Amino acid sequence: MPLFSTAVVLLACLFTSEPPHEELAQAIQSPAPIPIPPEYFPRGSIVQVSTDAQGNDILNDAANEPSIAVDPTAPNRMVITWRQFDNIASNFREAGYAWTNDGGRTWHPGELDSGTFRSDPVIRAGPDGVFYWNSLTVDGGTYECDIFRSADGGQSWSAPSFAYGGDKQWMAIDHTAGPGRGFQYHNWSIFGNQYTPNQWNRSIDDGMTWSFPQILPAEPIWGTSAVGPSGEYYVFGRAFSLIKSTDAQNGAATPTFTNMTPTPLSMGGVTAIGTPPNPGGLIGQAQVVVDTGNGPRRGWVYVLASVNPPGNTDAADITFRRSEDGGVTWGPLVRINPDPPAPFSFQWFGTISIAPTGRLDVVYNDTSHTNNERLSRTVYTSSADGGTTWSAPLVLTPTWDSLIGWPNQNKIGDYYDMESDALGCNVAISTTLTGGQDVYYIRIGPRDCNRNGIDDATDILAPGADCNANGIPDSCEIAAGAASDSDNDGILDACDCDADVNCDGAVNGFDIEVMEQAVNGDTSNYCQPDTDFNHDGAVNGFDVESVEQAVNGAPC
């Protein structure tokens, strides 16, 4: 079953001499807002992360192109990065980010390398839980990339390491147990940098140093990359060619690459550029994911695209194909969005991730409910059978206008990002729900902070699993650094207590008896500083019950 079961003419460009989402100043202002009918939407299902330190919306700023990463060693730790425009009257932007250590319930925003032009962020977590932020900047009139590292869940960042690169870059990290574990792979566009036609390099030392760029076959620009279960590496670009390397994981050799699709894949159309929902940018990057789980589809390769179909009867679709043999042969084209073709029905910013169970998750923006190219909702669909069938779209946001809030350039970025786990997925999007461009976090599905495949709401039912009753398993709070356990006994320091209330060196029935005496006013045998043993503000039978639970082995 799927994770959730619920019930124009475009300017399309295949090859240009200049990137359509040029990073230089454009001096463009948004059109006037148009009315959006009110609609019911449950409050709290999405969280704005591009805020001030108090969690308030920032007026007259813009935030877009979000990227998200999850710490595999402590999944309650996540970081979202984005392009931060402090003033929409200026095209200048910096590196905005926010971190969480409570599974996305609360976020702590910040700004990296303040005062420096930074753009096009991509963030990934290594297998050891270190976060790596790939940030585009400008040096001497050309684009290049830096890598920042955080070993504390995004709370602090290292000085940058030079990574060559250019616009538009992407990054993947090897999480396998093979020789390339921890290797970082970096690809970028052939435009706007001094290394053209070279567009790929790697780091074999945790992002500290990077190899000199080399050429990729077929120039796969404006796409993403992924690592397969045997350390094989893939890049998929907007011309719909899949590039593969099986030896990038060999740190002693210069990697070689094969174009697995000498005849580019048919994805049901072309990558659309300059379309009405996002006039100055892409309607989505070419996407690739690989099943690295231990199920029957291990090693299968999946590609997804946001395309302009032929003719003028349909505006834009989210399309999908799969390969069961590492990119040698391909299954049929699947149109994921179920709406009937219509001239103003745009499905755009298609984004895909894959769970360790093999479930495929896709998020995209959709105008089909309004038939208005400016008015989108962000929706979600999933597939549990390798992409043969897809669940009915689940609406994630109210309707929003993609043509407002422009930060002196006429787009809301070029991409979204997401990461899946066994029970759901973590999504980073940009929308204009507040009237300006902002970045939001969405959790789809139950939370699973320890990756045990069990909903956190079930985990905390075990005795002592959530001693502070905040709905988060204590083990996850400790792992993510959200709560301390200074004596490493698995009990939060805030909940740790000494149930030996008579100080005889043992925790037993005599302590229960002494607690009962204290409740009844006799504290002569009670040796702890506070008779309110459970710290609820009253000395009563609940304190006796708490001591009794501690005697029986539960945390207090």
N, C-alpha and C positions, 0 to 999 in steps of 0.2 A: 504494500500500500504506500502511496506517497506520504510524505511527512504531514501534509495538510490536505484533506479532501473537502472542499467547499464548492458547497455547490456555488495635384500640385505638380507640381513639376519641381524636381529637385535638381540642384546643381551637384551632380555626381562627378567625381574626379578620380581617375585611376592613377595618373602620374603627373606631378607638377614640379616645377623647378624650385618652388618655395612652399614651405609647409602652410596649410590653410589656417592652422591655429597659431599663427605667428606670435611670438612672445613679446614683440616690441609694442610700444604705446600706440593705441589706435584712436584715442580721443572720441570714444563713442558713448552715447548716453542711452539709457533704456527708454523704450516707448512708454506712454502713459499706461498705468494699470487699467485693467478692465474688470468689471464686476464679476465676482464668483459667488454663485448662490450658496447660502449656508448649508452645511451638511453635518450630520452627526458623526462624530468620531470619538472613540474612547480615549480619554485623556491619560497620558502616562505610558502609552504603548510605544512612543518614540521619545528619545532624549536629545535635546540640542546640546552639543558639546562645544561649539564655537561661541563661547560666552565670556563675560568678564569673570573675575575671580569669585564673585558672589553668585554666579550662575545666571546672571541677567543678560538678556540680549543686548548686543552692542549696536547702536544706531549708526547708519551711514557707513558701515563697513561691508565687506563681502568675504565669504569663505567658500572655496570650492576645491575640486579635485581631491577628495578624501581618499586616504589609504589606511587600512587597518591591519594590525597583526596581533596575534594571541600567543602568550608564553606557553609553550607545550608542557613545561614543567610545573606551571601554576596557572591554569587557564583563567582564573579570575583577574589576572593581570593582562591588560590590553593597552595598546596605544593607537590613537588615530592621529594622522598628520593631514595637513591641508595647505592650500595656498591662502594666505591671509593678506587681504587688502584692508589696511586700516582706514582708508578713505576712498570711497567709490569715485571720487573726482580724479583719482590718480591711478595709473596702471602699475605703480610700484607695489610689489608684494613681498612678503616675508614668509618665514616658516612657522606656521601655527601648528599646535598639537595639543592633545589632552591625554591624560593617562587615568586609568582606573585600576584599583586592586580589590574591588568588590563585585566583579562580574558585570560592570556596566551600569550599576545602580546610581553611582555618582561618578562625576568626572572632574578632573583638575586641569584647567587649561593653562597653556604657557606659550612662549614665543622663543624660538631658538635663534641664536646668532642675530639678535636684534639690530636693525639698521642695515642689514645686508640683503641684497636682492636674492630671493630664493623662490623656486617654483617647482612644479611637477613632482611632488613628493611620492616616494614609494617606500613603504616600511615593511620589513619582514623580521620574524624572530628566528634565531638559529635553534638547533636542537638542544642547546644548553640553556635556553631561555634568555639569551642576550638579544636585545632589539638592535636592528641595523636600519638606519634611515638614509636612503639614497636621495640626495637633494641637488637639484639643478641650480646652477648659478652662472654668472657671467664673469669672464676674465679677459680683458683686452679685446672686448667686442665679440668674443666667441663663447659658446656654451660649453660647460664642462660640469662634472658631477663630483660631489663630496659624499663621504660616508661618515655618519655620526653613530656612535655606539652608546647604548645604555644597558648597564648590568643591574639596574634597580627598578625595572618596570617603567621606565620613562621619566622618573623623577629627576634624574640628572643625566647629562650627556657629555661625551668625550669631545676633545678637539677633533676637527674633521681630518679624514684621510683622503688624499687626492685619488680619484678613480677614473680619470679621463672622461669618457662619456659625452653625452650631448642630449639634445631634445629630439624625440620624447623617449625617455629611458624606462626600462623595467628591470626587475631583479627577481631571481629565484635562489633559494638556498637548499642544498641537499640535506635531507633529513634521514636518509637511509643509513643502514649499518655498514655500508660498503666503504671503499677507500676514499670516496669523495665526500664523506660525511662532513658537513660544515662548510664545504666549498660554496662560494658565492658566484653566481653567474649574472652578467650585466649586458644587456643589449639596448640599443638606442637607434634613433632615426639617422638617416644619411644627411639631414639638413642641418645647417646652422652650427657646425662644429668643425674643428681643424683636422679631424681624423678621417673624413670622408675619402674613400668609400668604406673604410674600416668602421665597424659598428658593434663589436663584441669584445669583451674581455672577462677575466675572472680573477678571484682572489682565493688563494689556498691557505691564507693565514688570518682568517677571521676579519677580513676587510681592512687589514692594516696596509697592505700593499696590493697593487693591481698590475696585471700583465699589460703589455702594450697592445692596443686594439688590433684586431684582425678582421678580415672580410667574412661575411656570411653569404651563402648562396641566396639568390633571389631577393636580396635586400628587404627582409621582413620588417617593415616599419609599422608603427602605431598598433603594436600587438603586445601580447603577454607571453610568459614563458613558464615552464613547469619541469619538475624532475620526476621521473618514473621510479618504480619500485626497485629496479636494478641499477639506479644511478644514471640512467639514460636521460638526456636533456633535450627539451623541445622548445622551439620558438615558432609562433604562428603570427603572421603579419597580415596587413589589410589587403594585399593582393591574393590572399588565401593560399599561400604556400607554407607547408610545414617543414621546418628545418630541424634535423636531429643530429645529435652527437652521442656516441657511446663511449668515447674516450675522454670527454671533458673531465671525468672523475679521476683521470690519471695525472697526478700532479707533476710527474716527471716528463710528460710529453706535451707537445703542442697540439691542442685539440683539432680534430677534423670534423667536418660537417657534411651532411648529405641532404639534398633537397628531396624529401620523400614524395613530393607532388610536382614533378617536372611540368605537368599540365596542372595549373592551379585548380584547386577544388572549386566546384560550383557550389556557392552558398546561397543561390536563389536571388542574386542581385549583386550590386556593387556597394562598397563602403561609401556611404553618403556623407558629404561634406557641405557645410553651409546651408543646411536645411532649416526650416522655420523654427523648430523647437530650440535649436542651438546654432544660430546663424553664423557665428564666428568660429565654430569648432566642429568636432566630430559628432556623429550620433552614436558613437560607441567604438571601442577598440575591438580588434580581433582577439579572441580569448581561447586559451587552451588549458585543460586540466587533465590529469592522469590519475587513474585509480591505483593507489598505493596500498590499499587494504589487503586483507587475506581472503577475500571472497572470490566468487567465480569469475568476476570481471577484472581481476588484478592485472594491471598493465594496459588496460584499454585506454585509448586516447580519445578525448572529446574536444571538439572545437565548436565555438559559438560566434555568431556575428550579428551585427545590427546593419541591415542592408536596405537599399532602395531596390525593390523588385522592378522587372522590366515593365514598360508601359506606364500609363498614368492612372491606372485603376486602384492602385494601393500605394500608400505613402512610404511606409517603412515597416519592416518586420524583424523579428528575432528568429534566426535560423540556426540549425544544429546538425552536426554529423558526427559519426563515431568510427573509429578503427579498432578492430579487435586483434590486430597483428602489428602493432607498433608503427602504424602509419603507412603500411604497404598497400592495403586495400581499404575501401571506405563503404560504409552503409549508406542507405538512402538519405536524402535531405529531409529534415523535419522542420516544419514551421511551428514554432512553439506557441506563439500567441494565437488564441482561438477565434478572435474577432473576424467577421467577414471583411474582405478587402474594401477599402474606401479611400477616396483621394486625400482626406485630411486625418486619416487614422495612422498616427505615428507610434510605433513601438521603438524605443531608443534607449541608449545606455545599457544594453544587455550585458549582464555581469553573471559569471558562473563560478561556483566553487563545488567541491566534492567532499563528502564525509568519508571517514574511515570505513564505514559500512558499505560504501559504493553509491549511496544516495546522491543524486545531483540536485543542486539548488540553483535557481536562477532568479534574479531580480531585474526588473526593467521599468522604465517609465512608459505610460500608456495614455494616449489621448482619445481612445475609441469611445469612451463614455460621453465625451462632449462634442466630438467631431470638430474640435477647434485646435489648431496646431499649437497654440500657446498653453493650453490648459491640460495638464497631465496629472495622473495619480501614479504613485510608485506601487508596483505589485510584485507578488512572489509566486513562483510555481516550483514544483519538484517532480523528480522522476525516480522511481525505485526499480526500474527495469532497464537501466542503461540508456535511457532517453527514447525508448520506443513510444511510451505514453507519458503524459504530463498531467498533473493535477490542475483543476480549475484555478484561475488566478485568485490569489488572496490579496485584498487591498490593504496596503500598509500605511498609506497617508491620505489625508484629505486632498482635494484638488488644489493644485498650485500653478502659478503662472511662471513659465520658464523665461519670459522676456522682460522681467523686471529685476531690479537690483544689480544691473550690469556694473562691474567695476572698471569703467572706462574701456571695456572690450565687450563685444556682443556675444558672450557665451557664459555658460555656467560650468566652465571647465570642459574636460574631455572624458571623464571616467568616474565610476564608482569602484568599490572594492568590498570583498566579503570573504569570510572564512567559515567553513563548516565543521561540525563535530557530530557525534553519533545521534544526538537528540535535536539538533537544530543548527542555526547559523548566526553569526555575528556580522552585521552589515553596516557600512558607512556610506551615507548618501549626502548629496547637497540638494536643497530645495529652497523655495521662497515662502515658506509658511508664515513667516513673520513680516513679510513685505520686502525683505532683503535676502541675499544669498547667505545661507547658513549651512553648517555641517551637522548631521544628526547620526545618532547611533540607534540601531534597531536590533533587538534580540528576537529572533523567530524561533519558537519552540521552547520547551522547558530548558532550564539551565542545568548544566552538568559540570560543576567546577572541578571535579576530580577525574573526569573522563572515565568513569566506571560504567557508563551506559545507564545510570539510574538518575532520575530526576532529583535535584537537590531537595525538593520538598518532601521526597520520600526518605532520602538519606538522614534528614534531621529528626526523623521520628525515632531513630535508635537512641537508647538511653545515653545521655551525656554528649550527644553529637552536636548540639547547638546550645551551649551552656548560657550564652548571653541572649538567646531567644531573638536573634535578628534575622532568622530565615536563611542564614548561610552556614553550611557545615564548618565547624571550628577548624577542622584539618585544612580546609581551603583558605581560611583567613590566615592561618599560620604560614602556609606555603606561599601565599601572595604578599606576606608582610603587612597585612591589614591589622593584625593583632599579634601581640608578643607571647612567647612561651619560653621564658628565660631559663627554666629548668629542664626544658625538653621532655616534659612528661606527657605531651599531647593535650594538655589542658591550658586554656588561655590564662594568662596571668591574672586577668580581671576576674576570672572565676575560681582561680586556685585559692584554696583555703586550708587551714589546719583544723581538721575535725577532732583532733585530740584536745577537746575543750577542758579536760581536767588535768592535762599535762602529766599524765602518768607514763608516757612513752608508747602508748598503744591506742589504736582506734577501735573501740568495741562498744558493747552495750553499756558500760559505765559512763561513756560520753553521752549517750542518749539520756541516761538518768540524770546526769548533771545539767544537761540542757533543759530538761523538764523542771528541775529545781530552780534554774535561773528564770524561766518563764513565770514560775510561781513566786518569784521575789527573793529566793535564796541564792545568792551568787558566791557564797563562801567557797565553793569547790570549783567555780568557773574561773579559768586562768587566762582566757583570751581577752583582748582589750575591748571587744565590742560584743555585747550579748545579742545584738541583732545579727544573728549568724548568716542569714540569707540577704541581708542588706536591703530589705524591702521597706524600711522605715518603721517597722513595728516589731516588738518582741512578743511572739505568740506561738501557737502550735505549729505554724509553718516552719519556724526555726527548728523545732524538734524534728519535724519531718525531714528537713534538709540534712540534719546531722544523721538521722537514721539512714537516709539514702547514701550518705558518704560512708557510713559504717558498712553498708552493703556493696560498696565498690563504685558507686556513681560519683562523678565530679560534683563539687558543691559550689 
